Amino acid sequence: MNFDLTDEQDQLRDAVRALGRRYGHEYFVRKAKAGEHTTELWHEAGRLGYLGVNIPTEYGGGGGGITELALVCEELAAAGCPLLLLVVSPAIAATVINKHGTEEQRKRHLPGLADGSQKIVFAITEPDAGSNFHRLGTVARRDGDDWLLSGRKVYISGVDEADHVLVVARTEDSSTGKLKPALFIVPTDAPGLEKSKLDMEILSPENQFLLYLDDVRLPADALVGESLDAGLPALFAGLNPERITVAAMGAGTGRYAIEKASDYTATRKVWGGRSIGSHQGVAHPLAHAAVQVELARLMIQKAATLYDAGRDLEAGVSGNMAKYAAGEAAALAVDTAVQALGGAGMTTEYGVATLLGAVRAGRIAPVSREMILNFVAQHVLGQDKSY
Ligand SMILES: Cc1cc2nc3c(=O)[nH]c(=O)nc-3n(C[C@H](O)[C@H](O)[C@H](O)COP(=O)(O)OP(=O)(O)OC[C@H]3O[C@@H](n4cnc5c(N)ncnc54)[C@H](O)[C@@H]3O)c2cc1C
């Protein structure tokens, strides 16, 4: 058992941390409040190779794994820049295309995803299906060699800044009634694809959208993989990277909040010469949150290690547990930090309340805490499926 990072991973962590700190949370908040994107940070991270750490070198990436991408997600978040699109574009889209796309799709998309010049977002959630993806209603029909896609998607992140959206649909000929999913790489400017921005109570430079697909015509090679049989494995291929990287983002956000609060409580004095942090009523909740974040980080490391070793089933259990633990720990850490800062905790200047919406959403998306508990109950504890 080894908890040490390799020298290369250590260097990556330090370099990403330095980049994140150069931009910092003020930059993140300024962009979000102005309704702008963190384009400069994204492009610089891409130029430095951090967005493509998990993409094979022959397609312009770093040749690492999800362990490396999780480090990038965690360190940027720990610097106050939790970039949700890292989870969507390099973690989900790049993994799906790399593992299940055609060689032509890999060549067309992976170099741009690696250097940040291209973003592919991900659309599975639907208004009438929600957590139950077996009810997906977005349908793909053949029309000659082409495909026609129709349906609706909701809460889709980053459509306004992406070139393509990876859409999960079902194929119409599923006469058995069983879900036969198929993934399509859809240009965001395709005729018939309309987007409508949702008003979300999350301070974030990334936006969520309702998507309407009305007979969106796609060429045959928009289908991920060589045939419809690629659909289900392609869909599952994105899940572990998604859970692990979103967990890493949560752990980084938790670290950021605890660091901010600890710096404050160690120096703030309102009772004579003693810091407020000397009061256990202030310090213990912070210490408790720090323990929860550290436990989540351990599970993230385990999940990423298993995933990179090709042990997908075990990574599925650990990845879900890591996502659950990190989601809870991040929400706890930010809330505890706000409390420890008192009134300052609610100001924009101190930069912790600015994360309340994001960490709250982290307990819902991309998979809710309840759906993870269902998974653990069924697959770890051997309980009957409850839904
Ligand atoms: C900020 C944000 C960004 C997002 N980005 C994307 C994106 O880029 N792409 C994308 O496809 N989706 C995205 N989503 C959607 C997200 O994945 C869904 O919101 C999430 O999967 C839950 O689905 P739902 O909102 O329809 O909730 P519902 O399925 O309606 O569930 C509502 C509540 O009921 C609970 N529940 C439902 N079923 C059960 C059950 N069987 N047992 C116990 N509890 C249950 C849920 O846990 C939840 O608390 C995003 C969401 C947010 C908030």
The ligand as an SDF file (V2000), in Angstrom:
LIG
                    3D

 53 58  0  0  0  0  0  0  0  0999 V2000
  -25.5360   22.3860  -11.1880 C   0  0  0  0  0  0  0  0  0  0  0  0
  -26.0290   21.2000  -11.9590 C   0  0  0  0  0  0  0  0  0  0  0  0
  -25.3650   20.8240  -13.1070 C   0  0  0  0  0  0  0  0  0  0  0  0
  -25.8200   19.7340  -13.8550 C   0  0  0  0  0  0  0  0  0  0  0  0
  -25.1790   19.4240  -15.0250 N   0  0  0  0  0  0  0  0  0  0  0  0
  -25.6650   18.4090  -15.7770 C   0  0  0  0  0  0  0  0  0  0  0  0
  -25.0710   18.1110  -17.0570 C   0  0  0  0  0  0  0  0  0  0  0  0
  -24.1000   18.7750  -17.4780 O   0  0  0  0  0  0  0  0  0  0  0  0
  -25.5930   17.0950  -17.7980 N   0  0  0  0  0  0  0  0  0  0  0  0
  -26.6520   16.3550  -17.3640 C   0  0  0  0  0  0  0  0  0  0  0  0
  -27.0590   15.4600  -18.0760 O   0  0  0  0  0  0  0  0  0  0  0  0
  -27.2460   16.6190  -16.1630 N   0  0  0  0  0  0  0  0  0  0  0  0
  -26.7780   17.6310  -15.3680 C   0  0  0  0  0  0  0  0  0  0  0  0
  -27.3760   17.9030  -14.1630 N   0  0  0  0  0  0  0  0  0  0  0  0
  -28.5410   17.1210  -13.7340 C   0  0  0  0  0  0  0  0  0  0  0  0
  -28.2760   16.1990  -12.5480 C   0  0  0  0  0  0  0  0  0  0  0  0
  -27.4880   15.1080  -12.9360 O   0  0  0  0  0  0  0  0  0  0  0  0
  -29.6650   15.8050  -11.9870 C   0  0  0  0  0  0  0  0  0  0  0  0
  -30.2210   16.9620  -11.3900 O   0  0  0  0  0  0  0  0  0  0  0  0
  -29.5900   14.6750  -11.0040 C   0  0  0  0  0  0  0  0  0  0  0  0
  -29.2080   13.4740  -11.6490 O   0  0  0  0  0  0  0  0  0  0  0  0
  -30.9500   14.4440  -10.3020 C   0  0  0  0  0  0  0  0  0  0  0  0
  -31.9860   14.3620  -11.2460 O   0  0  0  0  0  0  0  0  0  0  0  0
  -33.2890   15.2660  -11.0530 P   0  0  0  0  0  0  0  0  0  0  0  0
  -32.8400   16.6600  -10.8360 O   0  0  0  0  0  0  0  0  0  0  0  0
  -34.2250   15.0290  -12.1780 O   0  0  0  0  0  0  0  0  0  0  0  0
  -33.9470   14.7800   -9.7100 O   0  0  0  0  0  0  0  0  0  0  0  0
  -35.0970   13.6810   -9.5220 P   0  0  0  0  0  0  0  0  0  0  0  0
  -34.7210   12.4180  -10.2070 O   0  0  0  0  0  0  0  0  0  0  0  0
  -36.3970   14.2930   -9.8330 O   0  0  0  0  0  0  0  0  0  0  0  0
  -34.9910   13.4300   -7.9590 O   0  0  0  0  0  0  0  0  0  0  0  0
  -35.4610   14.3870   -7.0020 C   0  0  0  0  0  0  0  0  0  0  0  0
  -35.0770   13.9150   -5.6180 C   0  0  0  0  0  0  0  0  0  0  0  0
  -35.6280   12.6180   -5.3690 O   0  0  0  0  0  0  0  0  0  0  0  0
  -34.5850   11.7130   -5.0450 C   0  0  0  0  0  0  0  0  0  0  0  0
  -34.8840   10.3950   -5.6490 N   0  0  0  0  0  0  0  0  0  0  0  0
  -35.2470   10.1380   -6.9330 C   0  0  0  0  0  0  0  0  0  0  0  0
  -35.4000    8.8240   -7.1080 N   0  0  0  0  0  0  0  0  0  0  0  0
  -35.1280    8.2210   -5.9190 C   0  0  0  0  0  0  0  0  0  0  0  0
  -35.0890    6.8780   -5.4660 C   0  0  0  0  0  0  0  0  0  0  0  0
  -35.3530    5.8490   -6.2680 N   0  0  0  0  0  0  0  0  0  0  0  0
  -34.7250    6.6460   -4.1860 N   0  0  0  0  0  0  0  0  0  0  0  0
  -34.4180    7.6740   -3.3540 C   0  0  0  0  0  0  0  0  0  0  0  0
  -34.4370    8.9690   -3.7320 N   0  0  0  0  0  0  0  0  0  0  0  0
  -34.7830    9.2330   -4.9960 C   0  0  0  0  0  0  0  0  0  0  0  0
  -33.3190   12.2870   -5.6410 C   0  0  0  0  0  0  0  0  0  0  0  0
  -32.1800   11.8460   -4.9690 O   0  0  0  0  0  0  0  0  0  0  0  0
  -33.5620   13.7770   -5.4430 C   0  0  0  0  0  0  0  0  0  0  0  0
  -33.1810   14.1530   -4.1460 O   0  0  0  0  0  0  0  0  0  0  0  0
  -26.9400   18.9930  -13.4060 C   0  0  0  0  0  0  0  0  0  0  0  0
  -27.6050   19.3800  -12.2350 C   0  0  0  0  0  0  0  0  0  0  0  0
  -27.1730   20.4710  -11.5180 C   0  0  0  0  0  0  0  0  0  0  0  0
  -27.9140   20.8690  -10.2570 C   0  0  0  0  0  0  0  0  0  0  0  0
  1  2  1  0
  2  3  1  0
  2 52  2  0
  3  4  2  0
  4  5  1  0
  4 50  1  0
  5  6  2  0
  6  7  1  0
  6 13  1  0
  7  8  2  0
  7  9  1  0
  9 10  1  0
 10 11  2  0
 10 12  1  0
 12 13  2  0
 13 14  1  0
 14 15  1  0
 14 50  1  0
 15 16  1  0
 16 17  1  0
 16 18  1  0
 18 19  1  0
 18 20  1  0
 20 21  1  0
 20 22  1  0
 22 23  1  0
 23 24  1  0
 24 25  2  0
 24 26  1  0
 24 27  1  0
 27 28  1  0
 28 29  2  0
 28 30  1  0
 28 31  1  0
 31 32  1  0
 32 33  1  0
 33 34  1  0
 33 48  1  0
 34 35  1  0
 35 36  1  0
 35 46  1  0
 36 37  1  0
 36 45  1  0
 37 38  2  0
 38 39  1  0
 39 40  1  0
 39 45  2  0
 40 41  1  0
 40 42  2  0
 42 43  1  0
 43 44  2  0
 44 45  1  0
 46 47  1  0
 46 48  1  0
 48 49  1  0
 50 51  2  0
 51 52  1  0
 52 53  1  0
M  END
$$$$
